Amino acid sequence: MAEEDGDFQRDEPHPDDREDPVSGELRDRVRLAVIKIAESE
């Protein structure tokens, strides 16, 4: 498994950086959704 992980990192050294802005939007949406669910329960 270590070898596979190494190959994956070579193909995408910084996958988080690529989707950083998208992740930010998703995080905000998830927070709002979680808050709404928590309040409804």
mmCIF file of the N, C-alpha and C atoms, coordinates in Angstrom:
data_MODEL
# 
_entry.id   MODEL 
# 
loop_
_atom_site.group_PDB 
_atom_site.id 
_atom_site.type_symbol 
_atom_site.label_atom_id 
_atom_site.label_alt_id 
_atom_site.label_comp_id 
_atom_site.label_asym_id 
_atom_site.label_entity_id 
_atom_site.label_seq_id 
_atom_site.pdbx_PDB_ins_code 
_atom_site.Cartn_x 
_atom_site.Cartn_y 
_atom_site.Cartn_z 
_atom_site.occupancy 
_atom_site.B_iso_or_equiv 
_atom_site.pdbx_formal_charge 
_atom_site.auth_seq_id 
_atom_site.auth_comp_id 
_atom_site.auth_asym_id 
_atom_site.auth_atom_id 
_atom_site.pdbx_PDB_model_num 
ATOM 1   N N  . MET A 1 1  ? 0.834   -1.200 0.000  1.00 0.00 ? 1  MET A N  1 
ATOM 2   C CA . MET A 1 1  ? 0.000   0.000  0.000  1.00 0.00 ? 1  MET A CA 1 
ATOM 3   C C  . MET A 1 1  ? 0.874   1.258  0.000  1.00 0.00 ? 1  MET A C  1 
ATOM 4   N N  . ALA A 1 2  ? 2.017   1.180  0.617  1.00 0.00 ? 2  ALA A N  1 
ATOM 5   C CA . ALA A 1 2  ? 2.910   2.339  0.678  1.00 0.00 ? 2  ALA A CA 1 
ATOM 6   C C  . ALA A 1 2  ? 3.327   2.750  -0.732 1.00 0.00 ? 2  ALA A C  1 
ATOM 7   N N  . GLU A 1 3  ? 3.602   1.763  -1.580 1.00 0.00 ? 3  GLU A N  1 
ATOM 8   C CA . GLU A 1 3  ? 4.030   2.083  -2.945 1.00 0.00 ? 3  GLU A CA 1 
ATOM 9   C C  . GLU A 1 3  ? 2.896   2.774  -3.700 1.00 0.00 ? 3  GLU A C  1 
ATOM 10  N N  . GLU A 1 4  ? 1.664   2.278  -3.544 1.00 0.00 ? 4  GLU A N  1 
ATOM 11  C CA . GLU A 1 4  ? 0.539   2.888  -4.239 1.00 0.00 ? 4  GLU A CA 1 
ATOM 12  C C  . GLU A 1 4  ? 0.344   4.332  -3.780 1.00 0.00 ? 4  GLU A C  1 
ATOM 13  N N  . ASP A 1 5  ? 0.443   4.559  -2.483 1.00 0.00 ? 5  ASP A N  1 
ATOM 14  C CA . ASP A 1 5  ? 0.282   5.922  -1.967 1.00 0.00 ? 5  ASP A CA 1 
ATOM 15  C C  . ASP A 1 5  ? 1.345   6.834  -2.572 1.00 0.00 ? 5  ASP A C  1 
ATOM 16  N N  . GLY A 1 6  ? 2.575   6.334  -2.684 1.00 0.00 ? 6  GLY A N  1 
ATOM 17  C CA . GLY A 1 6  ? 3.662   7.142  -3.246 1.00 0.00 ? 6  GLY A CA 1 
ATOM 18  C C  . GLY A 1 6  ? 3.353   7.515  -4.691 1.00 0.00 ? 6  GLY A C  1 
ATOM 19  N N  . ASP A 1 7  ? 2.853   6.561  -5.469 1.00 0.00 ? 7  ASP A N  1 
ATOM 20  C CA . ASP A 1 7  ? 2.524   6.850  -6.865 1.00 0.00 ? 7  ASP A CA 1 
ATOM 21  C C  . ASP A 1 7  ? 1.410   7.900  -6.933 1.00 0.00 ? 7  ASP A C  1 
ATOM 22  N N  . PHE A 1 8  ? 0.425   7.775  -6.068 1.00 0.00 ? 8  PHE A N  1 
ATOM 23  C CA . PHE A 1 8  ? -0.691  8.722  -6.071 1.00 0.00 ? 8  PHE A CA 1 
ATOM 24  C C  . PHE A 1 8  ? -0.185  10.127 -5.769 1.00 0.00 ? 8  PHE A C  1 
ATOM 25  N N  . GLN A 1 9  ? 0.718   10.239 -4.805 1.00 0.00 ? 9  GLN A N  1 
ATOM 26  C CA . GLN A 1 9  ? 1.254   11.551 -4.448 1.00 0.00 ? 9  GLN A CA 1 
ATOM 27  C C  . GLN A 1 9  ? 2.040   12.133 -5.618 1.00 0.00 ? 9  GLN A C  1 
ATOM 28  N N  . ARG A 1 10 ? 2.705   11.283 -6.405 1.00 0.00 ? 10 ARG A N  1 
ATOM 29  C CA . ARG A 1 10 ? 3.473   11.789 -7.549 1.00 0.00 ? 10 ARG A CA 1 
ATOM 30  C C  . ARG A 1 10 ? 2.526   12.400 -8.579 1.00 0.00 ? 10 ARG A C  1 
ATOM 31  N N  . ASP A 1 11 ? 1.382   11.727 -8.820 1.00 0.00 ? 11 ASP A N  1 
ATOM 32  C CA . ASP A 1 11 ? 0.430   12.242 -9.806 1.00 0.00 ? 11 ASP A CA 1 
ATOM 33  C C  . ASP A 1 11 ? -0.204  13.543 -9.306 1.00 0.00 ? 11 ASP A C  1 
ATOM 34  N N  . GLU A 1 12 ? -0.583  13.574 -8.035 1.00 0.00 ? 12 GLU A N  1 
ATOM 35  C CA . GLU A 1 12 ? -1.221  14.774 -7.474 1.00 0.00 ? 12 GLU A CA 1 
ATOM 36  C C  . GLU A 1 12 ? -0.507  15.168 -6.182 1.00 0.00 ? 12 GLU A C  1 
ATOM 37  N N  . PRO A 1 13 ? 0.526   15.987 -6.288 1.00 0.00 ? 13 PRO A N  1 
ATOM 38  C CA . PRO A 1 13 ? 1.297   16.382 -5.108 1.00 0.00 ? 13 PRO A CA 1 
ATOM 39  C C  . PRO A 1 13 ? 0.493   17.238 -4.131 1.00 0.00 ? 13 PRO A C  1 
ATOM 40  N N  . HIS A 1 14 ? -0.418  18.073 -4.654 1.00 0.00 ? 14 HIS A N  1 
ATOM 41  C CA . HIS A 1 14 ? -1.203  18.941 -3.770 1.00 0.00 ? 14 HIS A CA 1 
ATOM 42  C C  . HIS A 1 14 ? -2.675  18.955 -4.201 1.00 0.00 ? 14 HIS A C  1 
ATOM 43  N N  . PRO A 1 15 ? -3.396  17.854 -4.011 1.00 0.00 ? 15 PRO A N  1 
ATOM 44  C CA . PRO A 1 15 ? -4.806  17.822 -4.417 1.00 0.00 ? 15 PRO A CA 1 
ATOM 45  C C  . PRO A 1 15 ? -5.649  18.808 -3.612 1.00 0.00 ? 15 PRO A C  1 
ATOM 46  N N  . ASP A 1 16 ? -5.289  19.010 -2.337 1.00 0.00 ? 16 ASP A N  1 
ATOM 47  C CA . ASP A 1 16 ? -6.055  19.936 -1.497 1.00 0.00 ? 16 ASP A CA 1 
ATOM 48  C C  . ASP A 1 16 ? -5.940  21.363 -2.023 1.00 0.00 ? 16 ASP A C  1 
ATOM 49  N N  . ASP A 1 17 ? -4.753  21.755 -2.479 1.00 0.00 ? 17 ASP A N  1 
ATOM 50  C CA . ASP A 1 17 ? -4.555  23.122 -2.967 1.00 0.00 ? 17 ASP A CA 1 
ATOM 51  C C  . ASP A 1 17 ? -5.418  23.365 -4.210 1.00 0.00 ? 17 ASP A C  1 
ATOM 52  N N  . ARG A 1 18 ? -5.548  22.345 -5.059 1.00 0.00 ? 18 ARG A N  1 
ATOM 53  C CA . ARG A 1 18 ? -6.328  22.523 -6.290 1.00 0.00 ? 18 ARG A CA 1 
ATOM 54  C C  . ARG A 1 18 ? -7.789  22.825 -5.959 1.00 0.00 ? 18 ARG A C  1 
ATOM 55  N N  . GLU A 1 19 ? -8.346  22.092 -4.994 1.00 0.00 ? 19 GLU A N  1 
ATOM 56  C CA . GLU A 1 19 ? -9.769  22.242 -4.676 1.00 0.00 ? 19 GLU A CA 1 
ATOM 57  C C  . GLU A 1 19 ? -9.983  23.083 -3.426 1.00 0.00 ? 19 GLU A C  1 
ATOM 58  N N  . ASP A 1 20 ? -9.034  23.946 -3.111 1.00 0.00 ? 20 ASP A N  1 
ATOM 59  C CA . ASP A 1 20 ? -9.152  24.731 -1.870 1.00 0.00 ? 20 ASP A CA 1 
ATOM 60  C C  . ASP A 1 20 ? -10.404 25.606 -1.856 1.00 0.00 ? 20 ASP A C  1 
ATOM 61  N N  . PRO A 1 21 ? -10.643 26.440 -2.895 1.00 0.00 ? 21 PRO A N  1 
ATOM 62  C CA . PRO A 1 21 ? -11.829 27.300 -2.878 1.00 0.00 ? 21 PRO A CA 1 
ATOM 63  C C  . PRO A 1 21 ? -13.118 26.492 -2.871 1.00 0.00 ? 21 PRO A C  1 
ATOM 64  N N  . VAL A 1 22 ? -13.153 25.408 -3.631 1.00 0.00 ? 22 VAL A N  1 
ATOM 65  C CA . VAL A 1 22 ? -14.351 24.564 -3.673 1.00 0.00 ? 22 VAL A CA 1 
ATOM 66  C C  . VAL A 1 22 ? -14.586 23.954 -2.300 1.00 0.00 ? 22 VAL A C  1 
ATOM 67  N N  . SER A 1 23 ? -13.513 23.486 -1.673 1.00 0.00 ? 23 SER A N  1 
ATOM 68  C CA . SER A 1 23 ? -13.641 22.883 -0.347 1.00 0.00 ? 23 SER A CA 1 
ATOM 69  C C  . SER A 1 23 ? -14.197 23.912 0.628  1.00 0.00 ? 23 SER A C  1 
ATOM 70  N N  . GLY A 1 24 ? -13.763 25.162 0.496  1.00 0.00 ? 24 GLY A N  1 
ATOM 71  C CA . GLY A 1 24 ? -14.261 26.214 1.384  1.00 0.00 ? 24 GLY A CA 1 
ATOM 72  C C  . GLY A 1 24 ? -15.769 26.358 1.254  1.00 0.00 ? 24 GLY A C  1 
ATOM 73  N N  . GLU A 1 25 ? -16.275 26.369 0.016  1.00 0.00 ? 25 GLU A N  1 
ATOM 74  C CA . GLU A 1 25 ? -17.718 26.501 -0.184 1.00 0.00 ? 25 GLU A CA 1 
ATOM 75  C C  . GLU A 1 25 ? -18.439 25.290 0.394  1.00 0.00 ? 25 GLU A C  1 
ATOM 76  N N  . LEU A 1 26 ? -17.908 24.105 0.120  1.00 0.00 ? 26 LEU A N  1 
ATOM 77  C CA . LEU A 1 26 ? -18.547 22.890 0.624  1.00 0.00 ? 26 LEU A CA 1 
ATOM 78  C C  . LEU A 1 26 ? -18.564 22.903 2.145  1.00 0.00 ? 26 LEU A C  1 
ATOM 79  N N  . ARG A 1 27 ? -17.471 23.346 2.752  1.00 0.00 ? 27 ARG A N  1 
ATOM 80  C CA . ARG A 1 27 ? -17.418 23.384 4.225  1.00 0.00 ? 27 ARG A CA 1 
ATOM 81  C C  . ARG A 1 27 ? -18.493 24.303 4.766  1.00 0.00 ? 27 ARG A C  1 
ATOM 82  N N  . ASP A 1 28 ? -18.654 25.479 4.148  1.00 0.00 ? 28 ASP A N  1 
ATOM 83  C CA . ASP A 1 28 ? -19.673 26.422 4.619  1.00 0.00 ? 28 ASP A CA 1 
ATOM 84  C C  . ASP A 1 28 ? -21.064 25.811 4.464  1.00 0.00 ? 28 ASP A C  1 
ATOM 85  N N  . ARG A 1 29 ? -21.322 25.185 3.319  1.00 0.00 ? 29 ARG A N  1 
ATOM 86  C CA . ARG A 1 29 ? -22.640 24.585 3.092  1.00 0.00 ? 29 ARG A CA 1 
ATOM 87  C C  . ARG A 1 29 ? -22.894 23.480 4.093  1.00 0.00 ? 29 ARG A C  1 
ATOM 88  N N  . VAL A 1 30 ? -21.864 22.669 4.343  1.00 0.00 ? 30 VAL A N  1 
ATOM 89  C CA . VAL A 1 30 ? -22.019 21.563 5.298  1.00 0.00 ? 30 VAL A CA 1 
ATOM 90  C C  . VAL A 1 30 ? -22.312 22.122 6.685  1.00 0.00 ? 30 VAL A C  1 
ATOM 91  N N  . ARG A 1 31 ? -21.613 23.184 7.055  1.00 0.00 ? 31 ARG A N  1 
ATOM 92  C CA . ARG A 1 31 ? -21.848 23.788 8.384  1.00 0.00 ? 31 ARG A CA 1 
ATOM 93  C C  . ARG A 1 31 ? -23.297 24.236 8.506  1.00 0.00 ? 31 ARG A C  1 
ATOM 94  N N  . LEU A 1 32 ? -23.790 24.948 7.498  1.00 0.00 ? 32 LEU A N  1 
ATOM 95  C CA . LEU A 1 32 ? -25.170 25.433 7.548  1.00 0.00 ? 32 LEU A CA 1 
ATOM 96  C C  . LEU A 1 32 ? -26.139 24.254 7.622  1.00 0.00 ? 32 LEU A C  1 
ATOM 97  N N  . ALA A 1 33 ? -25.885 23.229 6.831  1.00 0.00 ? 33 ALA A N  1 
ATOM 98  C CA . ALA A 1 33 ? -26.766 22.058 6.824  1.00 0.00 ? 33 ALA A CA 1 
ATOM 99  C C  . ALA A 1 33 ? -26.759 21.382 8.194  1.00 0.00 ? 33 ALA A C  1 
ATOM 100 N N  . VAL A 1 34 ? -25.582 21.226 8.766  1.00 0.00 ? 34 VAL A N  1 
ATOM 101 C CA . VAL A 1 34 ? -25.475 20.573 10.081 1.00 0.00 ? 34 VAL A CA 1 
ATOM 102 C C  . VAL A 1 34 ? -26.208 21.397 11.134 1.00 0.00 ? 34 VAL A C  1 
ATOM 103 N N  . ILE A 1 35 ? -26.050 22.713 11.062 1.00 0.00 ? 35 ILE A N  1 
ATOM 104 C CA . ILE A 1 35 ? -26.728 23.581 12.038 1.00 0.00 ? 35 ILE A CA 1 
ATOM 105 C C  . ILE A 1 35 ? -28.245 23.444 11.894 1.00 0.00 ? 35 ILE A C  1 
ATOM 106 N N  . LYS A 1 36 ? -28.739 23.449 10.658 1.00 0.00 ? 36 LYS A N  1 
ATOM 107 C CA . LYS A 1 36 ? -30.183 23.326 10.433 1.00 0.00 ? 36 LYS A CA 1 
ATOM 108 C C  . LYS A 1 36 ? -30.685 21.994 10.975 1.00 0.00 ? 36 LYS A C  1 
ATOM 109 N N  . ILE A 1 37 ? -29.957 20.919 10.699 1.00 0.00 ? 37 ILE A N  1 
ATOM 110 C CA . ILE A 1 37 ? -30.361 19.589 11.171 1.00 0.00 ? 37 ILE A CA 1 
ATOM 111 C C  . ILE A 1 37 ? -30.352 19.561 12.697 1.00 0.00 ? 37 ILE A C  1 
ATOM 112 N N  . ALA A 1 38 ? -29.312 20.133 13.287 1.00 0.00 ? 38 ALA A N  1 
ATOM 113 C CA . ALA A 1 38 ? -29.207 20.136 14.753 1.00 0.00 ? 38 ALA A CA 1 
ATOM 114 C C  . ALA A 1 38 ? -30.372 20.915 15.361 1.00 0.00 ? 38 ALA A C  1 
ATOM 115 N N  . GLU A 1 39 ? -30.743 22.043 14.757 1.00 0.00 ? 39 GLU A N  1 
ATOM 116 C CA . GLU A 1 39 ? -31.837 22.851 15.292 1.00 0.00 ? 39 GLU A CA 1 
ATOM 117 C C  . GLU A 1 39 ? -33.173 22.129 15.119 1.00 0.00 ? 39 GLU A C  1 
ATOM 118 N N  . SER A 1 40 ? -33.357 21.455 13.981 1.00 0.00 ? 40 SER A N  1 
ATOM 119 C CA . SER A 1 40 ? -34.617 20.758 13.731 1.00 0.00 ? 40 SER A CA 1 
ATOM 120 C C  . SER A 1 40 ? -34.783 19.598 14.712 1.00 0.00 ? 40 SER A C  1 
ATOM 121 N N  . GLU A 1 41 ? -33.675 18.968 15.090 1.00 0.00 ? 41 GLU A N  1 
ATOM 122 C CA . GLU A 1 41 ? -33.755 17.855 16.050 1.00 0.00 ? 41 GLU A CA 1 
ATOM 123 C C  . GLU A 1 41 ? -33.803 18.441 17.447 1.00 0.00 ? 41 GLU A C  1 
# 
